[in-house]
Each structure stands twice: as C-alpha cells, then as structure tokens.
Amino acid sequence: MTHYAIIVAGGSGSRMQSAVAKQFLLLNGKPILQHTLEQFRAYSPDLHIILVLPARDLETWQALCAEHGFDGPVQTVIGGASRFQSVRNGLAAIEAPEGFVAVHDGVRPFVSTNIIRRGFETAAQTGSAVTCVPAKDSVRLVEEDGRSQAVDRSRVRLVQTPQTFRLDWFRQAFAVEEQPFFTDCASVMEYAHFPITLIEGDYANIKITTPDDLR
C-alpha cells in the first residue's frame, strides 16, 4: 500500500524570540524544515510527502527552496487555524482510500529513517504507531485544587512524532468535530476508539521550540 507523510509546519517565532518562523531558521546552513523533509525523502524516494504551511509562509518557503537548492516531489497544502485543522487539510489532499500515513512536526529535524520505517511497519501490523520515549525525570500529577501526587515514571511516556496510522482509520477519526483536548493525532484516534500502539523513539528526536533547542 502507498505510504504518505504529512509534515505540519505552522509554527511562529514567538518562543524562539525570533521574527522568523522557527521552521525557517537555519541549522547547519539549511532551514530546519528542509532537514526534516530530507529525512523523509531519505527513508524512501517513493514516499508521498505533503507539507502543510500557513498561507503567509508560502512565498518565504519558495524563496528558501530556491536559495538552498531544495526541490523534489513535495506537495504543499495550506494549513488551518489549529493543528487538527492543518492535519485535516493535509489529509484531504490524499485521494487514495487505503494506505498508511505518518504525521510529523516540521521542526523535528533529527528524526531517523529507522524511526520512520518502524512507524510504517508497526502501523501495517496494528493500525497505529505512536513514537515515544520513557520519562527521565520524576513526574507529579497536579489536581485542580493545587495538590499533587507522585506518578510512577516507569509508566509515563513522552510522545513524539512521527505518528503513523492506517489511512482508512485516520479518515474516520478526523471526520469528527474538533475537541479542545486534541493535542496530537493519537488523541484524535483514541477519541474515535481506535487502538494506539506505542513505538520506541529517540531522545535526540527533539522538537525545536526555544533558543536552547536550536543550540
């Protein structure tokens, strides 16, 4: 079955303290977003990549592609007002009724091809593959009244991307009305009562959000 990747890149430069959107900042001489896309192309030249960008960023991205010699079969789609809507816009660009789709943050440029491969292979077996890593620090759960209690960190996982799913399940899940507790694709799939399978990620697969992350 055909494999797809939806790369969501709708961030701003606010937490990065930059006037430039974080996905366009340079990392080793190339935009962060270019590094991310190159990792997915390295996984497979046959992968159908859909890049979701805000309308305001299209010209900037096109100029960066020309400046850094980045070209290739990447389909660009206009994003929505939220991550849920942006993913749904990317999904709408896929016409095939079946296949597998990985959703990834545009500002996670250190994702390995092994993680991408593991996601597609696991999703082919179980229908879903959500990348995560064990919590390193002690974890406490804070109640509404301000009190907190310790949580067994061995049972806690920190979720990353890519998150990979059967395409037909994914369509069904994203047909629902957006909910305020949708924080990622896994939460949407869970709301639609589809099973979630966790796969091992990598602590190096960070999401670049702050100046410290960029360093």
C-alpha positions in Angstrom: 0.0 0.0 0.0 1.1 3.6 -0.6 2.9 5.4 2.2 2.2 9.1 2.9 3.7 11.7 5.2 2.0 14.9 6.3 4.6 17.4 7.6 3.0 20.1 9.7 4.9 23.3 9.8 2.7 26.1 11.2 4.8 27.5 14.0 5.8 31.1 14.6 9.0 32.6 16.1 7.4 33.7 19.4 9.0 31.2 21.8 12.1 31.2 19.7 12.3 35.0 20.2 12.7 35.4 16.5 10.9 37.4 13.8 11.4 34.4 11.5 9.1 31.3 11.9 11.1 28.6 13.6 10.8 26.1 10.8 12.7 28.5 8.5 15.6 29.2 10.9 19.0 27.9 9.6 20.5 24.8 11.1 24.0 24.0 9.7 23.3 26.2 6.8 19.9 24.9 5.8 16.3 25.7 7.0 15.2 23.4 9.8 12.2 22.3 7.7 14.5 21.3 4.8 16.4 18.9 7.2 13.1 17.4 8.2 11.9 16.8 4.7 15.2 15.4 3.6 15.0 12.7 6.3 11.6 11.6 5.0 12.9 11.6 1.4 15.9 9.6 2.6 13.6 7.0 4.0 12.0 6.4 0.6 12.0 8.3 -2.7 8.6 6.8 -3.3 7.1 8.4 -0.2 4.3 10.9 -1.0 5.1 14.0 1.1 2.5 16.6 1.9 3.8 19.8 3.5 1.2 21.9 5.4 2.1 25.6 5.7 0.3 28.7 6.6 -0.7 30.8 3.6 1.5 33.6 4.9 4.6 31.4 4.7 4.3 30.1 1.1 6.4 32.8 -0.5 9.1 32.6 2.2 9.4 28.8 1.8 9.6 29.0 -2.0 12.3 31.6 -1.7 14.3 29.4 0.7 13.9 26.4 -1.6 15.4 28.4 -4.4 18.2 29.8 -2.2 19.2 26.4 -0.8 18.6 24.3 -3.9 15.8 22.2 -2.4 13.4 20.7 -4.9 11.6 17.5 -5.4 8.1 15.9 -5.2 6.7 17.7 -2.1 3.0 18.7 -2.3 2.2 21.9 -0.4 -1.1 22.4 1.3 -2.5 25.5 3.1 -2.9 24.9 6.9 -5.8 25.7 9.1 -6.3 27.7 12.3 -5.2 24.8 14.5 -3.0 21.7 14.3 -6.1 19.5 14.0 -7.4 21.6 11.0 -4.0 21.6 9.4 -3.6 17.8 9.6 -7.2 17.5 8.2 -6.2 19.8 5.3 -3.2 17.6 4.6 -5.4 14.5 4.8 -7.8 16.0 2.3 -5.0 16.1 -0.3 -4.7 12.3 -0.2 -7.2 10.7 -2.7 -6.3 7.1 -2.1 -8.8 5.1 0.0 -6.2 2.9 1.6 -2.6 3.1 2.7 -0.6 4.4 5.6 0.1 8.0 6.7 2.7 9.4 9.0 2.2 12.8 10.6 5.4 14.6 11.7 6.3 18.0 13.2 8.2 20.2 10.7 10.6 21.3 13.5 11.7 17.8 14.5 14.7 17.6 12.0 16.6 14.8 13.8 14.1 12.1 13.2 15.9 9.0 11.9 14.9 6.9 8.9 14.8 3.9 11.3 12.0 5.5 13.4 10.1 6.4 10.2 10.5 2.8 8.9 9.5 1.4 12.3 6.3 3.5 12.3 5.1 2.3 8.9 6.0 -1.3 9.7 4.1 -1.2 13.0 1.1 0.6 11.6 0.9 -2.2 8.9 0.6 -4.7 11.7 -1.5 -2.9 14.3 -3.0 0.0 12.5 -1.1 2.7 14.5 2.4 3.6 15.7 3.0 6.5 18.0 6.6 7.4 18.7 7.6 8.0 22.3 10.3 7.8 24.9 10.3 7.0 28.6 10.2 9.9 31.1 13.6 10.5 32.6 12.5 12.9 35.4 10.2 12.3 38.4 6.6 13.1 37.5 3.8 14.6 39.6 0.1 14.9 38.7 -1.4 18.2 39.7 -5.0 18.3 40.8 -7.4 21.2 40.3 -7.1 22.2 43.9 -3.4 22.6 43.6 -2.4 19.4 45.4 -0.1 17.0 43.6 0.8 13.4 43.8 3.8 11.3 42.6 3.3 9.2 39.5 5.3 6.1 38.7 7.5 7.4 35.9 8.2 3.9 34.6 4.6 4.1 33.3 4.9 7.5 31.7 5.9 8.1 28.1 6.7 11.4 26.4 5.1 11.5 23.0 7.0 12.5 19.9 6.3 12.3 16.1 6.0 10.7 13.6 2.6 9.2 14.5 1.7 6.7 11.8 -1.8 5.2 11.1 -3.9 3.2 8.7 -5.3 5.7 6.2 -8.9 4.5 6.4 -8.9 4.7 10.2 -7.3 8.1 10.1 -10.0 9.4 7.8 -12.7 8.2 10.1 -11.1 9.7 13.1 -10.6 13.1 11.5 -14.2 13.3 10.4 -15.2 14.2 14.0 -15.7 17.8 15.3 -12.5 19.3 16.8 -12.2 18.9 20.6 -10.2 21.2 22.9 -8.3 18.1 24.3 -6.9 17.1 20.9 -3.2 17.7 21.4 -1.9 15.3 18.7 -3.1 12.8 16.2 -3.0 10.0 18.8 -5.6 11.8 20.9 -7.9 12.2 17.9 -7.6 8.5 17.1 -8.2 7.5 20.7 -11.3 9.7 20.8 -12.6 7.7 17.7 -11.9 4.5 19.7 -9.0 3.2 17.6 -6.2 1.4 19.3 -2.9 3.1 20.0 0.4 1.2 19.7 3.5 2.9 21.1 6.9 2.5 19.5 10.3 3.4 20.7 11.5 6.9 19.8 14.8 8.7 20.4 15.7 11.4 22.9 17.6 13.1 20.1 14.3 13.5 18.2 13.6 16.9 19.8 11.1 19.5 18.7 13.0 22.7 18.2 10.9 25.4 20.0 13.3 27.6 22.0 16.8 29.1 21.5 18.2 26.4 23.8 16.7 23.7 21.5 18.4 25.3 18.5 21.8 25.4 20.2 
